[in-house]
Amino acid sequence: MRRNLTARFAASVALGVILTLGGAMAPGASQAVAATAQEQETQPNFLGFAGAYLAARTADVDNDTSRAIEFYGKALEFDPKNIEVKQRLMVALFSGGRFSEGAVLARELKDDPAVAQVSRLALMVEAISKREYRKAASLLDSDDSNPIDRLLNTLMKAWAQFGYGEGEAAIASIQALEGPPWYPVFIRYHAGAMAQAMGKKAEARKQFTDLIADPQSGAAAPDTYIRAVMALAGLEAREGNKRAALDALAAGEEFSPGYAPLAALQQRIESDGKPEPGVMTAQQGTAAVLFTLGSALNREGAEETVAVYLQFARTLDPQNAATLVILGGLTERLGKLEEAIKLYEAVPDTSPMRRVSELQLGLALADLGRNGEAKDHLKALIESDPRDIRSYLAYGSVLSQDKDYVEMALTYETAISVIGPVPTRNDWNLFFQAGIANERLKQWPKAEAHFKRALELYPDQPQVMNYLGYSWIDMNINLEEGMDLIRAAVDLRPNDGYIVDSLGWAHYRLGQYDDAVRELERAVELKPADPTINDHLGDAYWRVGRELEATFQWKRALSNEPPEDLLPEIERKLKEGLTGATNAVPATANGTDQGSEPAELEDGAGADKKSGLAPAETLKRQASLDTQTCKAAIATSPCNAEN
């Protein structure tokens, strides 16, 4: 994600900034071990404000929080009164989890309009952590015109009121909130949680039940909806109402199928366990406010705000498992895998979220390239609970990375046997991944059967339609049906560059080069940096006589770090162009040949023959369950939408 900062520091020279890197050996110190480039990069010495500030902004944009903090601090040494630098440093400290240092700046900046909200919010968190509830309640404006801040401030003040003994008035202030259609899920959850903390079980039950009965509202904040489900289930279990507790969990399962913490809580309740209430103090309540808002905002483009909210929540409730897991997922998205692993390891062993954290930890190890450790970790999770299907998905994704298709096929087929003879719609991905593994092993009859079963469970699933349709085209069987499947997949996901690439490449394989150019140009627009799609477009251009443009696309593919097995083929085409047949019309006219040895299309130089397997590389990347896709499947955060 991050480009080398040393290279980007060079830009400061153009601005007239002198920048030197530490770590160089003194003359004559030949006995010293030469510092590595990475070591040099971590020890910059700045000769002025501009260099330090430029480096800090670069690190900030690259989500390198620790270096941004370091460099903003250096910039302040040169210009101690610079307000903009103080603002950015404060936010970086908060998002990086260094709360006490950020709070020092918050006291200085609390009246600065640009950062007053976050500064005062931080001071409120500080006051709550010290149990100075009246002071905390005075710090935020609950009449803010911004609907998010108004909701946040009102809920935070209400929990502070609860802290100093005015719980009835606090609940009333929550219920008096008026705002956008997504307010009710937060209002009901926090009114219910506060009522439960006050011992008002009937009121808590009503608030949680009303929330759960409105899943459409819950879709605005899935984590908060599931929190209400778990809170109600725990309340009923503690009251001895096991059936009511399980009914609440069933509603949660319908909302977010297969969400692991629900299954863990169900197992505990079925064993006559009595889950502890999640929120009982003002600290936990305010942490819950920050968590519920932060998790609802957790999407691309809002990473900094979400990180601040979640880190504030962690300051108030350090052992809260949901906060740790979602913060870990966010940290992973920002490329900080080692930090994410530490967060996952901090999840308490007794939490229903522990299993999710262990799965995420294994996938993070794989993302670090530590695949051996990842496989050992995930395989141990399968052995500890063979009925947890998510463990198979996670382990299988790492096996796919390693191209260990034999073990991958065995893993998914074992998972299929575990779910039994009556799979559900939610099990489609097991069959799909088993199909991919068998297709990679050239076991086409088994692969095709798995793909078809996946479509029976989940009709119109675009990834399966794309993979099966392209495989048929590539093997020169079921041509018309294959093209229909790919077109339907494109209709379902018109902005998916990989699926559009499959349609273009299918046209290419059928010798329909003008159609191939049209679709592959669109695929490149959607995925401009993908080397394989650019390579495909280059091949199509060559076939229609646009050789200069073909060369440009191949060069572009080469500059985008193509897979190792594609690299020599692109280099050969840049030297020699495309050779071989230009007419790839299939041997079977109507796609009815379904014998055991499908006829092959005539092999152009651009055909995907590098492994002797059917789909193009983009198809495999788009469809295979890589660790990022698997993380969504494991559902660190609940979601009621289908992938």
C-alpha positions as CSV (number, residue, x, y, z in Angstrom):
1,M,0.0,0.0,0.0
2,R,2.7,2.4,0.9
3,R,5.3,3.6,-1.5
4,N,8.9,3.8,-0.2
5,L,9.1,7.0,1.8
6,T,12.8,7.4,0.8
7,A,11.8,7.8,-2.8
8,R,9.0,10.2,-2.0
9,F,11.3,12.3,0.2
10,A,13.1,13.1,-3.0
11,A,10.3,15.4,-3.9
12,S,11.4,17.8,-1.2
13,V,14.5,18.6,-3.2
14,A,12.3,20.1,-5.9
15,L,10.8,22.3,-3.2
16,G,14.2,23.5,-2.1
17,V,14.2,21.4,1.0
18,I,17.4,19.8,2.2
19,L,16.8,16.3,3.6
20,T,19.4,13.8,4.7
21,L,18.9,10.2,5.8
22,G,20.7,9.0,8.9
23,G,22.3,5.6,9.4
24,A,25.2,6.3,7.0
25,M,28.6,5.0,8.2
26,A,31.4,7.4,9.1
27,P,34.4,7.4,6.9
28,G,36.8,4.6,7.8
29,A,34.1,2.7,9.7
30,S,34.4,-0.4,7.5
31,Q,34.1,-2.7,10.4
32,A,30.5,-1.5,11.0
33,V,27.6,-3.5,9.4
34,A,26.1,-1.5,6.6
35,A,22.6,-0.2,7.4
36,T,19.9,-1.6,5.2
37,A,17.7,0.7,3.1
38,Q,14.8,0.0,5.5
39,E,16.9,1.1,8.5
40,Q,18.0,4.2,6.7
41,E,14.4,5.0,5.9
42,T,13.4,4.8,9.5
43,Q,15.9,7.4,10.7
44,P,15.4,10.6,8.7
45,N,17.1,13.8,9.8
46,F,15.4,17.0,8.8
47,L,17.1,20.3,8.4
48,G,13.9,22.4,8.3
49,F,10.1,22.5,8.8
50,A,9.2,21.8,5.2
51,G,11.0,18.5,5.0
52,A,9.5,17.2,8.2
53,Y,6.0,18.4,7.3
54,L,6.2,17.0,3.8
55,A,7.3,13.6,5.2
56,A,4.5,13.7,7.8
57,R,1.8,14.5,5.2
58,T,3.2,11.7,3.0
59,A,3.1,9.2,5.9
60,D,-0.4,10.4,6.8
61,V,-1.8,9.9,3.3
62,D,-0.2,6.5,3.3
63,N,-1.8,5.6,6.6
64,D,1.6,5.1,8.2
65,T,0.4,6.5,11.5
66,S,3.5,5.9,13.6
67,R,5.7,7.7,11.2
68,A,3.2,10.5,10.7
69,I,3.2,11.1,14.5
70,E,7.0,11.1,14.5
71,F,7.4,13.5,11.6
72,Y,4.6,15.9,12.8
73,G,6.5,16.0,16.1
74,K,9.7,16.9,14.2
75,A,7.8,19.6,12.3
76,L,6.6,21.1,15.6
77,E,10.2,21.3,16.8
78,F,10.8,23.7,14.0
79,D,7.5,25.6,14.3
80,P,6.1,25.0,17.8
81,K,3.0,27.2,17.2
82,N,1.8,25.7,13.9
83,I,-1.9,25.0,14.5
84,E,-2.4,22.8,11.4
85,V,0.4,20.5,12.5
86,K,-1.0,20.3,16.0
87,Q,-4.4,19.4,14.6
88,R,-3.0,16.6,12.4
89,L,-0.7,15.3,15.1
90,M,-3.6,15.1,17.6
91,V,-5.8,13.2,15.2
92,A,-2.9,10.8,14.3
93,L,-2.3,10.2,18.0
94,F,-5.9,9.3,18.6
95,S,-6.2,7.1,15.5
96,G,-3.0,5.4,16.5
97,G,-4.3,4.6,20.0
98,R,-2.0,7.0,21.8
99,F,-4.8,8.6,23.8
100,S,-3.0,10.3,26.6
101,E,-0.6,12.1,24.3
102,G,-3.5,13.2,22.1
103,A,-5.5,14.5,25.1
104,V,-2.7,17.0,25.9
105,L,-3.3,18.6,22.5
106,A,-7.0,18.3,22.8
107,R,-7.0,20.5,25.8
108,E,-5.1,23.1,23.8
109,L,-7.4,22.8,20.7
110,K,-10.8,22.4,22.3
111,D,-12.0,25.8,21.1
112,D,-10.5,25.5,17.6
113,P,-13.5,25.2,15.3
114,A,-11.7,22.9,12.9
115,V,-11.2,20.2,15.5
116,A,-13.5,21.3,18.4
117,Q,-15.7,18.2,18.1
118,V,-13.0,15.6,18.2
119,S,-11.1,17.6,20.9
120,R,-14.1,17.9,23.2
121,L,-15.1,14.3,22.5
122,A,-11.6,13.2,23.6
123,L,-11.8,15.3,26.8
124,M,-15.2,13.7,27.5
125,V,-13.7,10.3,27.1
126,E,-10.9,11.4,29.5
127,A,-13.5,12.7,32.0
128,I,-15.6,9.5,31.8
129,S,-12.5,7.3,32.3
130,K,-11.9,9.3,35.5
131,R,-15.6,9.0,36.5
132,E,-16.0,12.8,36.3
133,Y,-19.5,12.4,34.8
134,R,-20.8,16.0,35.4
135,K,-17.8,17.5,33.8
136,A,-18.1,15.0,30.9
137,A,-21.7,15.9,30.3
138,S,-20.8,19.6,29.9
139,L,-18.3,19.1,27.2
140,L,-20.5,18.3,24.1
141,D,-23.3,20.1,22.4
142,S,-26.3,17.9,21.8
143,D,-27.9,20.4,19.5
144,D,-25.2,20.1,16.8
145,S,-26.7,20.5,13.3
146,N,-24.7,17.6,12.0
147,P,-26.9,14.5,12.4
148,I,-24.1,12.2,13.2
149,D,-22.5,14.5,15.8
150,R,-26.0,15.3,17.3
151,L,-26.7,11.6,17.8
152,L,-23.2,10.9,19.1
153,N,-23.2,13.9,21.5
154,T,-26.7,13.2,22.8
155,L,-25.9,9.5,23.5
156,M,-22.6,10.3,25.1
157,K,-24.2,12.9,27.4
158,A,-27.0,10.5,28.3
159,W,-24.5,7.9,29.5
160,A,-22.7,10.6,31.5
161,Q,-26.0,11.5,33.1
162,F,-26.5,7.8,33.9
163,G,-23.1,7.9,35.5
164,Y,-24.0,10.6,38.0
165,G,-27.3,9.0,38.8
166,E,-29.9,10.6,36.5
167,G,-30.7,7.5,34.5
168,E,-34.4,8.2,34.0
169,A,-33.7,11.7,32.5
170,A,-30.9,10.1,30.4
171,I,-33.3,7.6,28.9
172,A,-35.8,10.3,28.2
173,S,-33.2,12.4,26.4
174,I,-32.4,9.4,24.2
175,Q,-36.0,8.7,23.4
176,A,-36.6,12.4,22.6
177,L,-34.0,12.3,19.7
178,E,-35.4,13.0,16.3
179,G,-33.5,12.7,13.1
180,P,-32.9,10.6,10.0
181,P,-34.5,7.2,9.4
182,W,-31.4,5.5,10.6
183,Y,-31.7,7.0,14.2
184,P,-34.1,4.3,15.7
185,V,-31.6,1.4,15.7
186,F,-29.2,3.5,17.9
187,I,-32.0,5.0,20.0
188,R,-33.5,1.6,20.8
189,Y,-30.3,-0.1,21.5
190,H,-28.9,2.5,23.9
191,A,-32.3,3.0,25.7
192,G,-32.5,-0.7,26.1
193,A,-28.9,-1.1,27.3
194,M,-29.3,1.8,29.8
195,A,-32.6,0.3,31.1
196,Q,-30.9,-3.0,31.6
197,A,-28.0,-1.4,33.4
198,M,-30.6,0.2,35.7
199,G,-32.2,-3.1,36.4
200,K,-35.4,-2.2,34.4
201,K,-35.6,-5.6,32.7
202,A,-39.1,-5.1,31.2
203,E,-38.1,-1.8,29.6
204,A,-34.9,-3.3,28.3
205,R,-36.7,-6.3,26.8
206,K,-39.2,-3.9,25.1
207,Q,-36.5,-1.7,23.5
208,F,-34.4,-4.7,22.3
209,T,-37.5,-6.5,21.0
210,D,-38.7,-3.5,19.1
211,L,-35.3,-3.1,17.5
212,I,-35.0,-6.8,16.5
213,A,-38.5,-6.6,15.0
214,D,-37.4,-3.9,12.6
215,P,-34.5,-5.5,10.6
216,Q,-34.9,-2.9,7.9
217,S,-33.8,-0.2,10.4
218,G,-31.1,-2.5,11.6
219,A,-29.6,-2.7,8.2
220,A,-28.3,0.9,8.8
221,A,-26.1,-0.4,11.6
222,P,-25.7,-4.3,11.5
223,D,-23.3,-4.4,14.4
224,T,-25.7,-2.5,16.6
225,Y,-28.6,-4.8,15.5
226,I,-26.6,-7.9,16.4
227,R,-25.6,-6.3,19.7
228,A,-29.3,-5.9,20.5
229,V,-29.9,-9.6,19.6
230,M,-27.1,-10.8,21.9
231,A,-28.2,-8.4,24.7
232,L,-31.8,-9.7,24.5
233,A,-30.7,-13.3,24.3
234,G,-28.4,-12.8,27.3
235,L,-31.2,-11.1,29.3
236,E,-33.6,-13.9,28.6
237,A,-31.0,-16.6,29.5
238,R,-30.2,-15.0,32.8
239,E,-34.0,-14.9,33.5
240,G,-34.2,-18.6,32.8
241,N,-36.2,-18.1,29.5
242,K,-34.0,-20.3,27.3
243,R,-36.6,-20.6,24.6
244,A,-37.0,-16.8,24.3
245,A,-33.2,-16.4,24.3
246,L,-32.9,-18.9,21.4
247,D,-35.7,-17.2,19.6
248,A,-33.8,-13.9,19.8
249,L,-30.7,-15.6,18.4
250,A,-32.8,-17.1,15.5
251,A,-33.8,-13.6,14.5
252,G,-30.1,-12.7,14.5
253,E,-29.3,-15.7,12.4
254,E,-32.0,-14.7,9.9
255,F,-30.5,-11.2,9.8
256,S,-26.9,-12.2,9.5
257,P,-26.7,-15.9,8.5
258,G,-23.7,-17.8,9.9
259,Y,-22.3,-15.0,12.1
260,A,-19.9,-16.9,14.4
261,P,-20.5,-15.0,17.7
262,L,-24.2,-15.9,17.5
263,A,-23.4,-19.5,17.2
264,A,-21.0,-19.3,20.1
265,L,-23.6,-17.6,22.3
266,Q,-26.3,-20.1,21.2
267,Q,-24.0,-23.0,22.2
268,R,-23.4,-21.4,25.6
269,I,-27.2,-20.8,26.2
270,E,-28.1,-24.3,25.1
271,S,-25.6,-25.5,27.8
272,D,-27.5,-23.5,30.4
273,G,-24.9,-20.8,30.5
274,K,-25.7,-17.3,31.8
275,P,-24.0,-14.7,29.6
276,E,-22.9,-11.6,31.4
277,P,-24.6,-8.3,30.4
278,G,-22.4,-6.4,28.0
279,V,-23.1,-2.9,29.3
280,M,-23.4,-2.1,33.0
281,T,-21.4,1.1,33.6
282,A,-21.2,4.6,32.2
283,Q,-17.7,3.8,30.8
284,Q,-19.0,0.7,29.0
285,G,-22.1,2.7,27.8
286,T,-20.0,5.5,26.3
287,A,-17.7,3.0,24.8
288,A,-20.7,1.3,23.2
289,V,-21.8,4.6,21.7
290,L,-18.5,5.1,20.1
291,F,-18.5,1.5,18.9
292,T,-22.0,1.6,17.4
293,L,-21.3,4.8,15.5
294,G,-17.8,3.8,14.5
295,S,-18.9,0.3,13.2
296,A,-21.8,1.9,11.3
297,L,-19.4,4.3,9.5
298,N,-16.8,1.6,8.9
299,R,-16.4,1.8,5.1
300,E,-13.9,3.1,2.6
301,G,-13.1,6.7,2.9
302,A,-14.0,7.0,6.6
303,E,-11.1,5.0,8.0
304,E,-9.6,7.9,10.1
305,T,-12.9,8.8,11.8
306,V,-13.7,5.1,12.5
307,A,-10.2,4.6,13.9
308,V,-10.6,7.5,16.3
309,Y,-14.1,6.4,17.5
310,L,-12.9,2.8,18.0
311,Q,-9.7,3.8,19.8
312,F,-11.8,6.0,22.1
313,A,-14.0,3.1,22.7
314,R,-11.0,0.9,23.5
315,T,-9.7,3.6,25.9
316,L,-13.0,3.3,27.9
317,D,-13.5,-0.5,27.6
318,P,-10.1,-2.1,26.8
319,Q,-11.3,-5.7,26.8
320,N,-14.4,-5.3,24.6
321,A,-14.0,-8.1,22.0
322,A,-16.2,-6.5,19.3
323,T,-14.2,-3.3,19.4
324,L,-10.9,-5.2,19.2
325,V,-12.0,-7.4,16.3
326,I,-13.4,-4.6,14.2
327,L,-10.5,-2.3,15.0
328,G,-8.2,-5.2,13.9
329,G,-10.1,-5.5,10.6
330,L,-9.8,-1.8,10.0
331,T,-6.1,-1.9,10.9
332,E,-5.6,-4.8,8.4
333,R,-7.3,-2.7,5.6
334,L,-4.8,0.0,6.3
335,G,-2.0,-2.5,5.8
336,K,-0.9,-2.7,9.4
337,L,-1.0,-6.4,9.7
338,E,1.3,-6.8,12.7
339,E,-0.8,-4.3,14.7
340,A,-3.9,-6.2,13.6
341,I,-2.5,-9.5,14.9
342,K,-1.9,-7.9,18.3
343,L,-5.5,-6.7,18.5
344,Y,-6.8,-10.1,17.6
345,E,-4.6,-11.7,20.3
346,A,-6.0,-9.3,22.9
347,V,-9.6,-10.6,22.5
348,P,-10.5,-12.4,25.7
349,D,-10.6,-16.2,25.6
350,T,-14.1,-16.2,27.1
351,S,-15.7,-14.0,24.4
352,P,-18.0,-15.3,21.7
353,M,-15.8,-13.2,19.4
354,R,-12.7,-15.2,20.2
355,R,-13.2,-17.7,17.4
356,V,-13.6,-14.9,14.8
357,S,-10.4,-13.2,16.1
358,E,-8.5,-16.5,15.7
359,L,-9.7,-16.9,12.1
360,Q,-8.8,-13.3,11.3
361,L,-5.4,-13.8,12.9
362,G,-4.7,-16.8,10.7
363,L,-5.6,-14.9,7.6
364,A,-3.5,-11.9,8.6
365,L,-0.5,-14.3,8.9
366,A,-1.2,-15.4,5.4
367,D,-1.3,-11.7,4.2
368,L,2.1,-11.3,5.8
369,G,3.4,-14.1,3.7
370,R,3.7,-16.4,6.7
371,N,1.6,-19.1,5.1
372,G,3.1,-22.0,6.9
373,E,2.1,-20.4,10.3
374,A,-1.2,-19.5,8.9
375,K,-2.0,-23.0,7.7
376,D,-0.9,-24.6,11.0
377,H,-3.0,-22.1,13.0
378,L,-6.1,-22.5,10.8
379,K,-5.8,-26.3,10.6
380,A,-5.7,-26.4,14.4
381,L,-8.9,-24.4,14.5
382,I,-10.6,-27.0,12.3
383,E,-9.5,-29.7,14.6
384,S,-10.7,-27.9,17.6
385,D,-14.2,-27.5,16.2
386,P,-14.8,-29.5,13.0
387,R,-18.3,-28.2,12.6
388,D,-17.3,-24.5,12.2
389,I,-17.5,-24.1,8.4
390,R,-15.6,-20.8,8.5
391,S,-12.5,-22.6,9.5
392,Y,-12.6,-24.5,6.3
393,L,-13.1,-21.4,4.3
394,A,-10.2,-19.7,5.9
395,Y,-7.8,-22.6,5.6
396,G,-8.9,-23.2,2.0
397,S,-8.2,-19.6,1.0
398,V,-4.6,-20.0,2.2
399,L,-4.3,-23.3,0.3
400,S,-5.5,-21.5,-2.8
401,Q,-2.8,-18.9,-2.3
402,D,-0.2,-21.7,-2.2
403,K,-1.8,-23.4,-5.2
404,D,-2.1,-26.6,-3.1
405,Y,-5.3,-27.7,-5.0
406,V,-5.2,-31.3,-3.8
407,E,-5.4,-30.2,-0.2
408,M,-7.8,-27.4,-1.1
409,A,-10.2,-29.9,-2.8
410,L,-10.0,-32.3,0.2
411,T,-10.7,-29.4,2.6
412,Y,-13.8,-28.1,0.9
413,E,-15.2,-31.6,0.2
414,T,-14.7,-32.4,3.9
415,A,-16.6,-29.2,4.7
416,I,-19.4,-30.3,2.4
417,S,-19.7,-33.6,4.2
418,V,-19.8,-31.8,7.5
419,I,-22.9,-29.7,6.5
420,G,-24.7,-32.9,5.7
421,P,-27.1,-33.9,2.8
422,V,-29.3,-30.8,3.0
423,P,-27.1,-27.7,2.3
424,T,-28.6,-24.2,2.4
425,R,-28.2,-21.2,0.2
426,N,-25.4,-20.0,2.5
427,D,-23.3,-23.0,1.6
428,W,-23.0,-22.2,-2.1
429,N,-19.4,-21.0,-1.6
430,L,-18.2,-24.3,-0.3
431,F,-19.3,-26.0,-3.5
432,F,-18.0,-23.2,-5.6
433,Q,-14.5,-23.4,-4.0
434,A,-14.5,-27.2,-4.3
435,G,-15.3,-26.7,-8.0
436,I,-12.4,-24.3,-8.5
437,A,-10.0,-26.7,-6.8
438,N,-11.1,-29.6,-8.9
439,E,-11.0,-27.5,-12.1
440,R,-7.4,-26.6,-11.3
441,L,-6.7,-30.3,-10.9
442,K,-8.2,-31.0,-14.3
443,Q,-11.0,-33.0,-12.6
444,W,-13.7,-31.4,-14.8
445,P,-16.6,-33.7,-14.2
446,K,-16.3,-33.2,-10.4
447,A,-15.7,-29.4,-10.8
448,E,-18.7,-29.0,-13.1
449,A,-21.0,-30.9,-10.6
450,H,-19.9,-28.6,-7.8
451,F,-20.5,-25.5,-9.9
452,K,-23.9,-26.6,-10.8
453,R,-24.7,-27.5,-7.2
454,A,-23.6,-24.0,-6.2
455,L,-26.0,-22.5,-8.7
456,E,-28.8,-24.7,-7.5
457,L,-28.3,-23.4,-4.0
458,Y,-27.8,-19.8,-5.1
459,P,-29.3,-19.2,-8.6
460,D,-27.9,-16.2,-10.5
461,Q,-24.7,-16.0,-8.3
462,P,-22.5,-14.0,-10.7
463,Q,-19.2,-15.5,-9.7
464,V,-20.3,-19.0,-10.3
465,M,-22.1,-18.1,-13.5
466,N,-19.0,-16.4,-14.7
467,Y,-16.6,-19.3,-13.8
468,L,-18.8,-22.0,-15.2
469,G,-19.7,-20.2,-18.4
470,Y,-16.1,-19.3,-19.2
471,S,-14.9,-22.8,-18.5
472,W,-17.4,-24.2,-21.0
473,I,-16.3,-21.6,-23.6
474,D,-12.7,-22.4,-23.0
475,M,-13.3,-26.1,-23.4
476,N,-15.5,-25.6,-26.5
477,I,-18.6,-27.1,-25.0
478,N,-22.0,-25.7,-24.2
479,L,-21.0,-22.5,-26.1
480,E,-24.4,-20.8,-26.3
481,E,-25.3,-21.6,-22.7
482,G,-21.8,-20.5,-21.6
483,M,-22.1,-17.1,-23.3
484,D,-25.6,-16.7,-21.8
485,L,-24.2,-17.3,-18.3
486,I,-21.3,-14.9,-18.7
487,R,-23.6,-12.2,-20.2
488,A,-26.0,-12.7,-17.3
489,A,-23.1,-12.3,-14.8
490,V,-22.1,-9.1,-16.5
491,D,-25.7,-7.8,-16.3
492,L,-25.7,-8.6,-12.5
493,R,-22.3,-7.0,-12.0
494,P,-21.7,-4.5,-14.9
495,N,-19.0,-2.7,-13.0
496,D,-16.9,-5.8,-12.1
497,G,-13.9,-5.6,-14.3
498,Y,-13.0,-9.2,-13.9
499,I,-16.4,-10.5,-15.0
500,V,-16.4,-8.1,-18.0
501,D,-12.9,-9.3,-18.9
502,S,-14.3,-12.9,-18.9
503,L,-16.9,-11.8,-21.5
504,G,-14.3,-10.1,-23.6
505,W,-12.0,-13.1,-23.4
506,A,-14.8,-15.5,-24.2
507,H,-15.4,-13.5,-27.4
508,Y,-11.7,-13.6,-28.1
509,R,-11.6,-17.4,-27.7
510,L,-14.5,-17.7,-30.1
511,G,-12.7,-15.6,-32.7
512,Q,-15.1,-12.7,-32.3
513,Y,-12.3,-10.1,-32.1
514,D,-14.3,-6.9,-32.6
515,D,-16.7,-7.9,-29.8
516,A,-13.6,-8.9,-27.7
517,V,-12.1,-5.4,-28.1
518,R,-15.3,-3.7,-27.1
519,E,-15.7,-5.7,-23.9
520,L,-12.0,-5.7,-23.0
521,E,-11.7,-1.9,-23.4
522,R,-14.5,-1.6,-20.9
523,A,-12.8,-4.1,-18.5
524,V,-9.6,-2.0,-18.7
525,E,-11.6,1.1,-17.8
526,L,-12.9,-0.7,-14.8
527,K,-9.6,-2.3,-13.8
528,P,-6.9,-0.1,-15.4
529,A,-4.0,-1.4,-13.4
530,D,-4.7,-5.1,-13.8
531,P,-1.8,-6.6,-15.9
532,T,-3.8,-9.6,-17.2
533,I,-6.7,-7.6,-18.5
534,N,-4.3,-5.2,-20.2
535,D,-2.6,-8.2,-21.7
536,H,-5.9,-9.5,-23.0
537,L,-6.8,-6.2,-24.6
538,G,-3.4,-6.1,-26.3
539,D,-4.0,-9.5,-27.8
540,A,-7.4,-8.4,-29.0
541,Y,-6.0,-5.2,-30.6
542,W,-3.4,-7.3,-32.4
543,R,-6.0,-9.6,-33.9
544,V,-8.0,-6.6,-35.3
545,G,-4.9,-5.1,-36.8
546,R,-4.3,-2.4,-34.2
547,E,-0.7,-3.5,-33.6
548,L,0.6,-0.2,-32.2
549,E,-2.1,-0.1,-29.5
550,A,-1.5,-3.8,-28.8
551,T,2.1,-3.0,-28.1
552,F,1.1,-0.2,-25.8
553,Q,-1.3,-2.5,-23.8
554,W,1.4,-5.2,-23.4
555,K,3.9,-2.5,-22.1
556,R,1.2,-1.3,-19.8
557,A,0.7,-4.9,-18.6
558,L,4.4,-5.3,-18.1
559,S,4.6,-2.1,-16.0
560,N,1.9,-3.3,-13.6
561,E,3.8,-6.3,-12.2
562,P,2.2,-9.3,-14.0
563,P,2.3,-12.8,-12.5
564,E,5.6,-14.6,-12.9
565,D,4.2,-17.1,-15.4
566,L,2.7,-14.3,-17.6
567,L,5.8,-12.2,-17.7
568,P,7.9,-14.1,-20.3
569,E,4.8,-14.4,-22.5
570,I,4.3,-10.6,-22.5
571,E,8.0,-10.0,-23.2
572,R,7.9,-12.5,-26.1
573,K,4.9,-10.7,-27.6
574,L,6.6,-7.4,-27.4
575,K,9.5,-8.8,-29.4
576,E,7.6,-10.9,-31.9
577,G,3.9,-9.9,-31.8
578,L,1.2,-12.6,-31.9
579,T,1.8,-15.7,-34.0
580,G,-0.3,-18.6,-34.8
581,A,-3.9,-18.9,-36.0
582,T,-6.0,-15.8,-36.2
583,N,-9.3,-17.7,-36.5
584,A,-10.3,-19.3,-33.2
585,V,-13.8,-20.4,-34.3
586,P,-14.6,-23.5,-32.3
587,A,-14.8,-26.9,-33.9
588,T,-18.3,-27.6,-32.7
589,A,-20.9,-25.4,-34.2
590,N,-23.6,-25.5,-31.6
591,G,-21.8,-26.4,-28.4
592,T,-23.4,-29.8,-28.2
593,D,-20.2,-31.8,-27.9
594,Q,-20.1,-32.9,-24.3
595,G,-17.8,-35.9,-24.5
596,S,-15.1,-36.6,-22.0
597,E,-12.5,-34.9,-24.1
598,P,-13.8,-31.4,-25.0
599,A,-12.5,-30.0,-28.3
600,E,-10.0,-27.2,-27.8
601,L,-10.3,-23.8,-29.5
602,E,-7.5,-23.0,-31.9
603,D,-4.6,-21.8,-29.8
604,G,-3.7,-18.2,-30.3
605,A,-0.6,-16.8,-28.6
606,G,-2.8,-15.0,-26.1
607,A,-4.8,-17.9,-25.0
608,D,-4.6,-18.9,-21.4
609,K,-2.5,-22.0,-21.6
610,K,0.1,-21.3,-19.0
611,S,-1.2,-24.1,-16.8
612,G,-3.2,-26.1,-19.1
613,L,-6.3,-25.2,-17.1
614,A,-9.4,-23.5,-18.3
615,P,-10.1,-20.0,-16.9
616,A,-8.1,-16.9,-17.6
617,E,-5.9,-15.7,-14.7
618,T,-8.3,-12.8,-14.0
619,L,-11.2,-15.3,-13.7
620,K,-9.3,-17.3,-11.2
621,R,-8.3,-14.3,-9.2
622,Q,-11.8,-12.9,-9.2
623,A,-13.5,-16.1,-8.2
624,S,-11.0,-17.9,-5.9
625,L,-11.6,-17.3,-2.2
626,D,-8.5,-15.2,-1.4
627,T,-8.0,-14.0,2.2
628,Q,-9.8,-10.7,1.6
629,T,-12.9,-12.4,0.3
630,C,-12.6,-15.0,3.1
631,K,-12.6,-12.2,5.7
632,A,-15.9,-11.0,4.4
633,A,-17.2,-14.5,4.5
634,I,-16.1,-15.0,8.1
635,A,-17.9,-11.8,8.9
636,T,-15.9,-9.9,11.4
637,S,-18.8,-7.5,11.2
638,P,-22.3,-8.9,10.7
639,C,-24.0,-8.1,7.5
640,N,-27.4,-9.0,6.2
641,A,-26.5,-8.6,2.6
642,E,-25.5,-11.5,0.3
643,N,-22.1,-11.3,-1.4
